[in-house]
């Protein structure tokens, strides 16, 4: 199996995992915050969805600058979250179809203006900055939903809210 095929499987599966979470978000609760220092449910879900598109950005560029390249996504409904997530999956699939294995090991830089936050191979950026980051926040999202008493879908197996095998 190639790196490209492995990443394509991961994109598809993690997108579906996130989609199951997004589909249960009550749009009327997007302003909910479990703590004053926390992001709102809508901000957190929007961030997770935008992170899904970052793999394509890593594969298509060598640099990402928060000061010039970042426009935060802010959804106003769970339907908008779902539509954006699906668009990001398509963006990633197109980027994967056009990338070469050598590109996977080329250097990528994350910066804020002139300040370099991270400089690492694209392989590391995809794992560390994109996938691990979105999985972390998706875990936070599950806690928000649990606190709102929203039944949770299974992600890597059944949840406590689903019928056990």
Secondary structure by P-SEA (a helix, b strand, c coil): ccaaaaaaaaaaaaaaaaaaaaaaccccccccccccccccaaaaaaaaaaaaaaaaaaaacccccccccbbbbbbccaaaaaaaaaaaaaaaaaaaacccccccccbbbbbccccccccccaaaaaccccaaaaaaaaaaaaaaaaaaccccccccccccccccc
